[in-house]
Amino acid sequence: MVSMNWELVGSVAALLTMFGFVPQIFKIYRTESVGDVSFTMLFQFTIGIFLWLLYGIHIQDRILIVANVISFTTLIVVMGLYLKYRKNKLGEAIL
Amino acid sequence: MVSMNWELVGSVAALLTMFGFVPQIFKIYRTESVGDVSFTMLFQFTIGIFLWLLYGIHIQDRILIVANVISFTTLIVVMGLYLKYRKNKLGEAIL
């Protein structure tokens, strides 16, 4: 009875995960605070996504390449914001 | 001149990303604080990973299934910790 559009399921899955760090970018931009965010998590994802990108280039899979270029870019932004605001936590606690 | 073991590259990429949220779990467990973590990010990844899992089951790809079961499980743990500790930020600021 239930018919699934599997191409749509895969596409939505890809979109949600490749832009997964965007809400974190907005949150950091708004609060200017990153004290609770794990930098190890960000760094681990960045290396992992970069290796996925290399692998995607190797097997010449366009979807893998595009998805990981987007993820990699958002992760670079998150890490940049992290490094910019990492000293803000104490200030926020005092204020 | 440079010879890459592409299976190793893909495997390391998969391991780093499927366990990508584990450092965040450790950080929240240690600090009991989640105020700077974006719940929207966690929720978006959880839905995305769940759809990847459904897609993996559909195309019967064992690697996609295993990777996304692991990611999904770690995300459920992060979200559980988030909901447990989300009220701790003010307390931490006062202390």
N, CA and C atoms of all chains as a GROMACS GRO file, in nm:
protein
  570
    1MET      N    1   0.084  -0.120   0.000
    1MET     CA    2   0.000   0.000   0.000
    1MET      C    3   0.088   0.126   0.000
    2VAL      N    4   0.194   0.123   0.082
    2VAL     CA    5   0.279   0.241   0.092
    2VAL      C    6   0.383   0.241  -0.019
    3SER      N    7   0.381   0.346  -0.098
    3SER     CA    8   0.480   0.358  -0.205
    3SER      C    9   0.573   0.475  -0.174
    4MET      N   10   0.702   0.448  -0.167
    4MET     CA   11   0.799   0.551  -0.132
    4MET      C   12   0.873   0.597  -0.257
    5ASN      N   13   0.892   0.728  -0.266
    5ASN     CA   14   0.977   0.782  -0.371
    5ASN      C   15   1.120   0.783  -0.316
    6TRP      N   16   1.194   0.674  -0.346
    6TRP     CA   17   1.324   0.656  -0.282
    6TRP      C   18   1.428   0.758  -0.325
    7GLU      N   19   1.413   0.807  -0.448
    7GLU     CA   20   1.506   0.910  -0.492
    7GLU      C   21   1.488   1.037  -0.409
    8LEU      N   22   1.359   1.065  -0.376
    8LEU     CA   23   1.329   1.181  -0.291
    8LEU      C   24   1.385   1.160  -0.150
    9VAL      N   25   1.367   1.038  -0.096
    9VAL     CA   26   1.417   1.006   0.039
    9VAL      C   27   1.568   1.030   0.044
   10GLY      N   28   1.640   0.978  -0.056
   10GLY     CA   29   1.785   0.995  -0.061
   10GLY      C   30   1.826   1.140  -0.079
   11SER      N   31   1.749   1.214  -0.160
   11SER     CA   32   1.782   1.355  -0.184
   11SER      C   33   1.762   1.440  -0.059
   12VAL      N   34   1.649   1.416   0.012
   12VAL     CA   35   1.623   1.492   0.134
   12VAL      C   36   1.728   1.457   0.240
   13ALA      N   37   1.762   1.327   0.250
   13ALA     CA   38   1.867   1.284   0.342
   13ALA      C   39   1.997   1.358   0.314
   14ALA      N   40   2.034   1.365   0.186
   14ALA     CA   41   2.158   1.431   0.146
   14ALA      C   42   2.155   1.580   0.179
   15LEU      N   43   2.041   1.645   0.148
   15LEU     CA   44   2.030   1.789   0.174
   15LEU      C   45   2.039   1.819   0.323
   16LEU      N   46   1.964   1.742   0.405
   16LEU     CA   47   1.964   1.768   0.550
   16LEU      C   48   2.102   1.750   0.610
   17THR      N   49   2.175   1.646   0.567
   17THR     CA   50   2.305   1.621   0.629
   17THR      C   51   2.414   1.713   0.572
   18MET      N   52   2.408   1.743   0.442
   18MET     CA   53   2.516   1.828   0.388
   18MET      C   54   2.508   1.971   0.441
   19PHE      N   55   2.386   2.016   0.477
   19PHE     CA   56   2.371   2.148   0.539
   19PHE      C   57   2.351   2.137   0.690
   20GLY      N   58   2.389   2.023   0.747
   20GLY     CA   59   2.361   1.995   0.889
   20GLY      C   60   2.425   2.093   0.986
   21PHE      N   61   2.541   2.150   0.950
   21PHE     CA   62   2.609   2.240   1.044
   21PHE      C   63   2.563   2.386   1.029
   22VAL      N   64   2.476   2.414   0.932
   22VAL     CA   65   2.431   2.552   0.911
   22VAL      C   66   2.358   2.609   1.034
   23PRO      N   67   2.267   2.534   1.099
   23PRO     CA   68   2.202   2.588   1.220
   23PRO      C   69   2.304   2.623   1.329
   24GLN      N   70   2.412   2.546   1.338
   24GLN     CA   71   2.517   2.577   1.437
   24GLN      C   72   2.588   2.707   1.402
   25ILE      N   73   2.609   2.730   1.272
   25ILE     CA   74   2.668   2.857   1.228
   25ILE      C   75   2.581   2.974   1.272
   26PHE      N   76   2.449   2.964   1.246
   26PHE     CA   77   2.356   3.072   1.285
   26PHE      C   78   2.359   3.093   1.437
   27LYS      N   79   2.360   2.982   1.512
   27LYS     CA   80   2.358   2.994   1.658
   27LYS      C   81   2.484   3.064   1.710
   28ILE      N   82   2.600   3.026   1.658
   28ILE     CA   83   2.724   3.089   1.703
   28ILE      C   84   2.727   3.236   1.662
   29TYR      N   85   2.680   3.263   1.541
   29TYR     CA   86   2.679   3.400   1.491
   29TYR      C   87   2.592   3.489   1.580
   30ARG      N   88   2.480   3.430   1.629
   30ARG     CA   89   2.384   3.504   1.711
   30ARG      C   90   2.435   3.523   1.855
   31THR      N   91   2.487   3.414   1.912
   31THR     CA   92   2.524   3.418   2.055
   31THR      C   93   2.669   3.460   2.076
   32GLU      N   94   2.752   3.449   1.971
   32GLU     CA   95   2.897   3.475   1.982
   32GLU      C   96   2.959   3.391   2.093
   33SER      N   97   2.907   3.271   2.111
   33SER     CA   98   2.953   3.185   2.220
   33SER      C   99   2.966   3.041   2.171
   34VAL      N  100   3.078   2.978   2.201
   34VAL     CA  101   3.102   2.842   2.150
   34VAL      C  102   3.152   2.745   2.259
   35GLY      N  103   3.148   2.791   2.384
   35GLY     CA  104   3.212   2.714   2.492
   35GLY      C  105   3.167   2.569   2.504
   36ASP      N  106   3.041   2.541   2.468
   36ASP     CA  107   2.990   2.404   2.484
   36ASP      C  108   3.008   2.318   2.359
   37VAL      N  109   3.053   2.380   2.250
   37VAL     CA  110   3.072   2.305   2.126
   37VAL      C  111   3.206   2.233   2.131
   38SER      N  112   3.208   2.106   2.094
   38SER     CA  113   3.332   2.028   2.095
   38SER      C  114   3.414   2.057   1.969
   39PHE      N  115   3.533   2.117   1.988
   39PHE     CA  116   3.619   2.144   1.872
   39PHE      C  117   3.670   2.013   1.812
   40THR      N  118   3.690   1.913   1.899
   40THR     CA  119   3.732   1.780   1.850
   40THR      C  120   3.629   1.725   1.752
   41MET      N  121   3.500   1.742   1.785
   41MET     CA  122   3.394   1.700   1.693
   41MET      C  123   3.410   1.769   1.558
   42LEU      N  124   3.425   1.902   1.561
   42LEU     CA  125   3.436   1.978   1.436
   42LEU      C  126   3.557   1.933   1.356
   43PHE      N  127   3.671   1.915   1.425
   43PHE     CA  128   3.795   1.878   1.357
   43PHE      C  129   3.784   1.737   1.298
   44GLN      N  130   3.726   1.646   1.376
   44GLN     CA  131   3.709   1.507   1.331
   44GLN      C  132   3.620   1.502   1.206
   45PHE      N  133   3.509   1.578   1.209
   45PHE     CA  134   3.420   1.583   1.092
   45PHE      C  135   3.493   1.644   0.972
   46THR      N  136   3.572   1.749   0.997
   46THR     CA  137   3.641   1.817   0.886
   46THR      C  138   3.738   1.722   0.816
   47ILE      N  139   3.819   1.649   0.895
   47ILE     CA  140   3.911   1.552   0.835
   47ILE      C  141   3.833   1.442   0.763
   48GLY      N  142   3.728   1.390   0.829
   48GLY     CA  143   3.647   1.283   0.769
   48GLY      C  144   3.583   1.325   0.638
   49ILE      N  145   3.525   1.446   0.639
   49ILE     CA  146   3.458   1.497   0.518
   49ILE      C  147   3.560   1.523   0.408
   50PHE      N  148   3.679   1.571   0.445
   50PHE     CA  149   3.784   1.595   0.346
   50PHE      C  150   3.827   1.463   0.279
   51LEU      N  151   3.837   1.356   0.360
   51LEU     CA  152   3.872   1.224   0.304
   51LEU      C  153   3.759   1.171   0.215
   52TRP      N  154   3.631   1.195   0.257
   52TRP     CA  155   3.518   1.159   0.171
   52TRP      C  156   3.527   1.232   0.036
   53LEU      N  157   3.568   1.359   0.043
   53LEU     CA  158   3.580   1.440  -0.078
   53LEU      C  159   3.688   1.382  -0.170
   54LEU      N  160   3.806   1.348  -0.112
   54LEU     CA  161   3.912   1.285  -0.192
   54LEU      C  162   3.861   1.155  -0.254
   55TYR      N  163   3.791   1.075  -0.173
   55TYR     CA  164   3.738   0.947  -0.221
   55TYR      C  165   3.637   0.971  -0.335
   56GLY      N  166   3.552   1.072  -0.318
   56GLY     CA  167   3.453   1.107  -0.421
   56GLY      C  168   3.519   1.149  -0.551
   57ILE      N  169   3.629   1.227  -0.538
   57ILE     CA  170   3.704   1.268  -0.658
   57ILE      C  171   3.765   1.144  -0.725
   58HIS      N  172   3.818   1.053  -0.641
   58HIS     CA  173   3.879   0.931  -0.695
   58HIS      C  174   3.780   0.845  -0.773
   59ILE      N  175   3.660   0.825  -0.714
   59ILE     CA  176   3.562   0.739  -0.784
   59ILE      C  177   3.476   0.822  -0.880
   60GLN      N  178   3.508   0.953  -0.890
   60GLN     CA  179   3.437   1.044  -0.983
   60GLN      C  180   3.286   1.042  -0.964
   61ASP      N  181   3.246   1.048  -0.835
   61ASP     CA  182   3.102   1.052  -0.804
   61ASP      C  183   3.063   1.197  -0.774
   62ARG      N  184   2.985   1.255  -0.867
   62ARG     CA  185   2.955   1.397  -0.858
   62ARG      C  186   2.877   1.433  -0.731
   63ILE      N  187   2.782   1.347  -0.693
   63ILE     CA  188   2.700   1.375  -0.574
   63ILE      C  189   2.788   1.375  -0.448
   64LEU      N  190   2.876   1.277  -0.438
   64LEU     CA  191   2.968   1.269  -0.324
   64LEU      C  192   3.057   1.393  -0.318
   65ILE      N  193   3.103   1.439  -0.435
   65ILE     CA  194   3.190   1.556  -0.441
   65ILE      C  195   3.115   1.681  -0.396
   66VAL      N  196   2.997   1.706  -0.456
   66VAL     CA  197   2.920   1.826  -0.423
   66VAL      C  198   2.882   1.828  -0.275
   67ALA      N  199   2.827   1.714  -0.225
   67ALA     CA  200   2.783   1.708  -0.086
   67ALA      C  201   2.898   1.738   0.009
   68ASN      N  202   3.016   1.682  -0.021
   68ASN     CA  203   3.127   1.699   0.073
   68ASN      C  204   3.197   1.834   0.058
   69VAL      N  205   3.190   1.895  -0.060
   69VAL     CA  206   3.240   2.032  -0.073
   69VAL      C  207   3.156   2.125   0.014
   70ILE      N  208   3.022   2.106   0.010
   70ILE     CA  209   2.932   2.189   0.092
   70ILE      C  210   2.958   2.167   0.241
   71SER      N  211   2.962   2.040   0.283
   71SER     CA  212   2.987   2.010   0.424
   71SER      C  213   3.121   2.066   0.470
   72PHE      N  214   3.223   2.047   0.385
   72PHE     CA  215   3.357   2.094   0.420
   72PHE      C  216   3.357   2.246   0.438
   73THR      N  217   3.289   2.316   0.346
   73THR     CA  218   3.283   2.462   0.353
   73THR      C  219   3.215   2.508   0.482
   74THR      N  220   3.101   2.446   0.516
   74THR     CA  221   3.030   2.487   0.638
   74THR      C  222   3.116   2.457   0.761
   75LEU      N  223   3.188   2.346   0.759
   75LEU     CA  224   3.274   2.312   0.874
   75LEU      C  225   3.388   2.411   0.891
   76ILE      N  226   3.444   2.459   0.778
   76ILE     CA  227   3.550   2.560   0.786
   76ILE      C  228   3.494   2.688   0.850
   77VAL      N  229   3.369   2.723   0.812
   77VAL     CA  230   3.306   2.842   0.870
   77VAL      C  231   3.285   2.822   1.021
   78VAL      N  232   3.231   2.704   1.060
   78VAL     CA  233   3.207   2.678   1.203
   78VAL      C  234   3.339   2.685   1.280
   79MET      N  235   3.445   2.625   1.225
   79MET     CA  236   3.574   2.626   1.296
   79MET      C  237   3.630   2.768   1.305
   80GLY      N  238   3.612   2.847   1.198
   80GLY     CA  239   3.654   2.986   1.201
   80GLY      C  240   3.582   3.065   1.310
   81LEU      N  241   3.448   3.046   1.318
   81LEU     CA  242   3.370   3.113   1.422
   81LEU      C  243   3.411   3.064   1.561
   82TYR      N  244   3.437   2.934   1.571
   82TYR     CA  245   3.479   2.876   1.699
   82TYR      C  246   3.606   2.946   1.748
   83LEU      N  247   3.705   2.958   1.658
   83LEU     CA  248   3.833   3.018   1.696
   83LEU      C  249   3.817   3.167   1.727
   84LYS      N  250   3.722   3.231   1.659
   84LYS     CA  251   3.697   3.374   1.683
   84LYS      C  252   3.633   3.398   1.820
   85TYR      N  253   3.540   3.309   1.858
   85TYR     CA  254   3.459   3.336   1.977
   85TYR      C  255   3.494   3.249   2.097
   86ARG      N  256   3.598   3.167   2.086
   86ARG     CA  257   3.622   3.070   2.194
   86ARG      C  258   3.654   3.135   2.328
   87LYS      N  259   3.700   3.262   2.324
   87LYS     CA  260   3.734   3.327   2.451
   87LYS      C  261   3.617   3.402   2.511
   88ASN      N  262   3.501   3.398   2.444
   88ASN     CA  263   3.387   3.478   2.488
   88ASN      C  264   3.311   3.418   2.606
   89LYS      N  265   3.338   3.290   2.639
   89LYS     CA  266   3.251   3.225   2.736
   89LYS      C  267   3.260   3.289   2.874
   90LEU      N  268   3.383   3.316   2.918
   90LEU     CA  269   3.402   3.373   3.050
   90LEU      C  270   3.334   3.510   3.057
   91GLY      N  271   3.352   3.588   2.952
   91GLY     CA  272   3.289   3.719   2.946
   91GLY      C  273   3.138   3.710   2.960
   92GLU      N  274   3.081   3.612   2.892
   92GLU     CA  275   2.937   3.593   2.898
   92GLU      C  276   2.892   3.552   3.038
   93ALA      N  277   2.975   3.469   3.102
   93ALA     CA  278   2.939   3.423   3.237
   93ALA      C  279   2.939   3.540   3.334
   94ILE      N  280   3.035   3.631   3.318
   94ILE     CA  281   3.043   3.746   3.408
   94ILE      C  282   2.928   3.842   3.381
   95LEU      N  283   2.900   3.865   3.253
   95LEU     CA  284   2.789   3.954   3.219
   95LEU      C  285   2.655   3.881   3.238
   96MET      N  286   5.381   0.894  -0.889
   96MET     CA  287   5.469   0.863  -0.776
   96MET      C  288   5.386   0.831  -0.651
   97VAL      N  289   5.281   0.911  -0.626
   97VAL     CA  290   5.203   0.890  -0.505
   97VAL      C  291   5.095   0.783  -0.530
   98SER      N  292   5.099   0.679  -0.449
   98SER     CA  293   4.998   0.574  -0.461
   98SER      C  294   4.910   0.575  -0.337
   99MET      N  295   4.779   0.590  -0.358
   99MET     CA  296   4.687   0.598  -0.246
   99MET      C  297   4.612   0.466  -0.232
  100ASN      N  298   4.594   0.424  -0.108
  100ASN     CA  299   4.507   0.310  -0.082
  100ASN      C  300   4.365   0.364  -0.064
  101TRP      N  301   4.289   0.366  -0.174
  101TRP     CA  302   4.160   0.435  -0.172
  101TRP      C  303   4.057   0.369  -0.083
  102GLU      N  304   4.070   0.238  -0.066
  102GLU     CA  305   3.977   0.169   0.024
  102GLU      C  306   4.001   0.215   0.168
  103LEU      N  307   4.131   0.238   0.199
  103LEU     CA  308   4.166   0.288   0.332
  103LEU      C  309   4.114   0.431   0.351
  104VAL      N  310   4.131   0.515   0.248
  104VAL     CA  311   4.082   0.653   0.255
  104VAL      C  312   3.932   0.656   0.283
  105GLY      N  313   3.857   0.574   0.208
  105GLY     CA  314   3.712   0.568   0.226
  105GLY      C  315   3.675   0.514   0.364
  106SER      N  316   3.749   0.414   0.411
  106SER     CA  317   3.720   0.354   0.541
  106SER      C  318   3.744   0.451   0.656
  107VAL      N  319   3.859   0.524   0.647
  107VAL     CA  320   3.890   0.622   0.753
  107VAL      C  321   3.786   0.734   0.750
  108ALA      N  322   3.751   0.779   0.629
  108ALA     CA  323   3.647   0.882   0.614
  108ALA      C  324   3.518   0.837   0.681
  109ALA      N  325   3.477   0.713   0.655
  109ALA     CA  326   3.353   0.660   0.711
  109ALA      C  327   3.360   0.651   0.863
  110LEU      N  328   3.474   0.602   0.915
  110LEU     CA  329   3.489   0.588   1.060
  110LEU      C  330   3.485   0.725   1.129
  111LEU      N  331   3.560   0.823   1.074
  111LEU     CA  332   3.564   0.956   1.137
  111LEU      C  333   3.426   1.021   1.139
  112THR      N  334   3.352   1.009   1.029
  112THR     CA  335   3.222   1.078   1.025
  112THR      C  336   3.114   1.000   1.101
  113MET      N  337   3.116   0.867   1.096
  113MET     CA  338   3.009   0.794   1.166
  113MET      C  339   3.021   0.808   1.318
  114PHE      N  340   3.145   0.829   1.367
  114PHE     CA  341   3.164   0.852   1.510
  114PHE      C  342   3.189   1.001   1.539
  115GLY      N  343   3.150   1.088   1.445
  115GLY     CA  344   3.180   1.230   1.455
  115GLY      C  345   3.121   1.300   1.577
  116PHE      N  346   3.007   1.252   1.626
  116PHE     CA  347   2.944   1.320   1.740
  116PHE      C  348   2.991   1.267   1.874
  117VAL      N  349   3.076   1.164   1.873
  117VAL     CA  350   3.123   1.105   2.000
  117VAL      C  351   3.200   1.208   2.086
  118PRO      N  352   3.292   1.289   2.027
  118PRO     CA  353   3.359   1.390   2.110
  118PRO      C  354   3.262   1.488   2.176
  119GLN      N  355   3.151   1.519   2.105
  119GLN     CA  356   3.051   1.609   2.164
  119GLN      C  357   2.981   1.541   2.282
  120ILE      N  358   2.958   1.410   2.272
  120ILE     CA  359   2.899   1.335   2.384
  120ILE      C  360   2.990   1.345   2.506
  121PHE      N  361   3.120   1.320   2.485
  121PHE     CA  362   3.215   1.326   2.597
  121PHE      C  363   3.217   1.466   2.658
  122LYS      N  364   3.216   1.569   2.572
  122LYS     CA  365   3.222   1.707   2.622
  122LYS      C  366   3.099   1.740   2.707
  123ILE      N  367   2.981   1.702   2.657
  123ILE     CA  368   2.859   1.732   2.734
  123ILE      C  369   2.858   1.653   2.865
  124TYR      N  370   2.901   1.527   2.857
  124TYR     CA  371   2.905   1.443   2.976
  124TYR      C  372   2.996   1.504   3.082
  125ARG      N  373   3.108   1.564   3.037
  125ARG     CA  374   3.208   1.622   3.128
  125ARG      C  375   3.161   1.756   3.185
  126THR      N  376   3.107   1.843   3.097
  126THR     CA  377   3.074   1.979   3.140
  126THR      C  378   2.930   1.992   3.188
  127GLU      N  379   2.844   1.896   3.154
  127GLU     CA  380   2.701   1.902   3.185
  127GLU      C  381   2.641   2.033   3.135
  128SER      N  382   2.690   2.082   3.022
  128SER     CA  383   2.646   2.210   2.969
  128SER      C  384   2.628   2.202   2.818
  129VAL      N  385   2.517   2.251   2.768
  129VAL     CA  386   2.488   2.238   2.624
  129VAL      C  387   2.440   2.368   2.561
  130GLY      N  388   2.448   2.477   2.638
  130GLY     CA  389   2.386   2.602   2.593
  130GLY      C  390   2.428   2.652   2.456
  131ASP      N  391   2.552   2.623   2.416
  131ASP     CA  392   2.600   2.674   2.287
  131ASP      C  393   2.579   2.576   2.172
  132VAL      N  394   2.532   2.454   2.204
  132VAL     CA  395   2.509   2.355   2.099
  132VAL      C  396   2.372   2.381   2.035
  133SER      N  397   2.368   2.378   1.902
  133SER     CA  398   2.242   2.402   1.830
  133SER      C  399   2.158   2.275   1.827
  134PHE      N  400   2.041   2.280   1.894
  134PHE     CA  401   1.951   2.164   1.891
  134PHE      C  402   1.896   2.142   1.750
  135THR      N  403   1.877   2.253   1.677
  135THR     CA  404   1.830   2.241   1.538
  135THR      C  405   1.930   2.159   1.456
  136MET      N  406   2.060   2.184   1.477
  136MET     CA  407   2.163   2.104   1.409
  136MET      C  408   2.145   1.957   1.442
  137LEU      N  409   2.133   1.924   1.570
  137LEU     CA  410   2.121   1.784   1.611
  137LEU      C  411   1.996   1.720   1.550
  138PHE      N  412   1.884   1.793   1.555
  138PHE     CA  413   1.757   1.741   1.504
  138PHE      C  414   1.764   1.721   1.352
  139GLN      N  415   1.823   1.821   1.283
  139GLN     CA  416   1.835   1.812   1.137
  139GLN      C  417   1.922   1.692   1.096
  140PHE      N  418   2.035   1.672   1.166
  140PHE     CA  419   2.119   1.556   1.138
  140PHE      C  420   2.044   1.426   1.168
  141THR      N  421   1.968   1.424   1.278
  141THR     CA  422   1.898   1.301   1.316
  141THR      C  423   1.797   1.259   1.209
  142ILE      N  424   1.719   1.356   1.160
  142ILE     CA  425   1.622   1.326   1.054
  142ILE      C  426   1.697   1.284   0.927
  143GLY      N  427   1.801   1.359   0.892
  143GLY     CA  428   1.878   1.329   0.771
  143GLY      C  429   1.939   1.190   0.776
  144ILE      N  430   2.001   1.157   0.890
  144ILE     CA  431   2.065   1.026   0.906
  144ILE      C  432   1.960   0.915   0.904
  145PHE      N  433   1.843   0.941   0.964
  145PHE     CA  434   1.736   0.841   0.963
  145PHE      C  435   1.691   0.813   0.819
  146LEU      N  436   1.680   0.919   0.739
  146LEU     CA  437   1.640   0.900   0.598
  146LEU      C  438   1.751   0.827   0.521
  147TRP      N  439   1.879   0.857   0.551
  147TRP     CA  440   1.989   0.782   0.490
  147TRP      C  441   1.978   0.634   0.525
  148LEU      N  442   1.942   0.606   0.652
  148LEU     CA  443   1.927   0.468   0.697
  148LEU      C  444   1.816   0.397   0.619
  149LEU      N  445   1.700   0.465   0.604
  149LEU     CA  446   1.590   0.408   0.526
  149LEU      C  447   1.635   0.381   0.383
  150TYR      N  448   1.708   0.478   0.326
  150TYR     CA  449   1.757   0.464   0.189
  150TYR      C  450   1.855   0.346   0.179
  151GLY      N  451   1.943   0.334   0.280
  151GLY     CA  452   2.039   0.223   0.283
  151GLY      C  453   1.970   0.088   0.291
  152ILE      N  454   1.862   0.081   0.371
  152ILE     CA  455   1.785  -0.043   0.382
  152ILE      C  456   1.720  -0.074   0.246
  153HIS      N  457   1.668   0.034   0.182
  153HIS     CA  458   1.602   0.015   0.052
  153HIS      C  459   1.698  -0.040  -0.053
  154ILE      N  460   1.818   0.019  -0.060
  154ILE     CA  461   1.912  -0.028  -0.162
  154ILE      C  462   1.998  -0.143  -0.110
  155GLN      N  463   1.968  -0.186   0.013
  155GLN     CA  464   2.037  -0.301   0.075
  155GLN      C  465   2.189  -0.286   0.073
  156ASP      N  466   2.234  -0.165   0.112
  156ASP     CA  467   2.378  -0.139   0.120
  156ASP      C  468   2.421  -0.150   0.267
  157ARG      N  469   2.497  -0.256   0.297
  157ARG     CA  470   2.530  -0.287   0.435
  157ARG      C  471   2.612  -0.175   0.501
  158ILE      N  472   2.708  -0.116   0.426
  158ILE     CA  473   2.791  -0.010   0.482
  158ILE      C  474   2.708   0.112   0.517
  159LEU      N  475   2.618   0.151   0.426
  159LEU     CA  476   2.529   0.265   0.452
  159LEU      C  477   2.443   0.239   0.575
  160ILE      N  478   2.395   0.116   0.589
  160ILE     CA  479   2.309   0.081   0.704
  160ILE      C  480   2.389   0.089   0.834
  161VAL      N  481   2.505   0.024   0.838
  161VAL     CA  482   2.586   0.021   0.962
  161VAL      C  483   2.628   0.162   1.001
  162ALA      N  484   2.681   0.240   0.904
  162ALA     CA  485   2.729   0.375   0.933
  162ALA      C  486   2.617   0.462   0.990
  163ASN      N  487   2.497   0.449   0.931
  163ASN     CA  488   2.388   0.537   0.975
  163ASN      C  489   2.322   0.489   1.103
  164VAL      N  490   2.326   0.358   1.130
  164VAL     CA  491   2.278   0.310   1.261
  164VAL      C  492   2.367   0.367   1.371
  165ILE      N  493   2.500   0.367   1.347
  165ILE     CA  494   2.593   0.421   1.447
  165ILE      C  495   2.572   0.571   1.465
  166SER      N  496   2.567   0.646   1.354
  166SER     CA  497   2.544   0.791   1.363
  166SER      C  498   2.412   0.822   1.433
  167PHE      N  499   2.308   0.748   1.395
  167PHE     CA  500   2.175   0.772   1.453
  167PHE      C  501   2.178   0.749   1.605
  168THR      N  502   2.245   0.640   1.645
  168THR     CA  503   2.254   0.608   1.789
  168THR      C  504   2.327   0.719   1.865
  169THR      N  505   2.441   0.766   1.809
  169THR     CA  506   2.516   0.871   1.880
  169THR      C  507   2.433   1.000   1.886
  170LEU      N  508   2.357   1.029   1.780
  170LEU     CA  509   2.275   1.150   1.780
  170LEU      C  510   2.164   1.142   1.885
  171ILE      N  511   2.105   1.022   1.900
  171ILE     CA  512   2.001   1.005   2.004
  171ILE      C  513   2.061   1.032   2.142
  172VAL      N  514   2.186   0.983   2.163
  172VAL     CA  515   2.254   1.007   2.291
  172VAL      C  516   2.279   1.156   2.311
  173VAL      N  517   2.330   1.225   2.207
  173VAL     CA  518   2.357   1.370   2.219
  173VAL      C  519   2.227   1.445   2.250
  174MET      N  520   2.119   1.409   2.178
  174MET     CA  521   1.991   1.479   2.201
  174MET      C  522   1.939   1.451   2.343
  175GLY      N  523   1.957   1.328   2.391
  175GLY     CA  524   1.916   1.294   2.528
  175GLY      C  525   1.992   1.377   2.629
  176LEU      N  526   2.126   1.388   2.610
  176LEU     CA  527   2.209   1.468   2.700
  176LEU      C  528   2.171   1.615   2.690
  177TYR      N  529   2.141   1.661   2.568
  177TYR     CA  530   2.100   1.801   2.548
  177TYR      C  531   1.976   1.832   2.631
  178LEU      N  532   1.877   1.744   2.621
  178LEU     CA  533   1.751   1.768   2.693
  178LEU      C  534   1.771   1.758   2.844
  179LYS      N  535   1.866   1.672   2.885
  179LYS     CA  536   1.893   1.657   3.029
  179LYS      C  537   1.961   1.781   3.087
  180TYR      N  538   2.053   1.841   3.009
  180TYR     CA  539   2.138   1.947   3.064
  180TYR      C  540   2.104   2.086   3.012
  181ARG      N  541   1.998   2.099   2.933
  181ARG     CA  542   1.974   2.230   2.868
  181ARG      C  543   1.947   2.342   2.969
  182LYS      N  544   1.906   2.306   3.091
  182LYS     CA  545   1.876   2.412   3.189
  182LYS      C  546   1.997   2.448   3.274
  183ASN      N  547   2.111   2.382   3.248
  183ASN     CA  548   2.228   2.401   3.334
  183ASN      C  549   2.307   2.528   3.305
  184LYS      N  550   2.278   2.596   3.192
  184LYS     CA  551   2.366   2.706   3.154
  184LYS      C  552   2.362   2.822   3.253
  185LEU      N  553   2.241   2.859   3.292
  185LEU     CA  554   2.228   2.970   3.385
  185LEU      C  555   2.299   2.938   3.517
  186GLY      N  556   2.278   2.814   3.564
  186GLY     CA  557   2.343   2.771   3.688
  186GLY      C  558   2.494   2.784   3.677
  187GLU      N  559   2.548   2.746   3.560
  187GLU     CA  560   2.692   2.754   3.541
  187GLU      C  561   2.739   2.899   3.540
  188ALA      N  562   2.658   2.986   3.480
  188ALA     CA  563   2.696   3.127   3.473
  188ALA      C  564   2.701   3.188   3.613
  189ILE      N  565   2.606   3.147   3.698
  189ILE     CA  566   2.602   3.200   3.835
  189ILE      C  567   2.720   3.146   3.916
  190LEU      N  568   2.745   3.016   3.901
  190LEU     CA  569   2.856   2.955   3.974
  190LEU      C  570   2.988   2.990   3.906
   0.00000   0.00000   0.00000
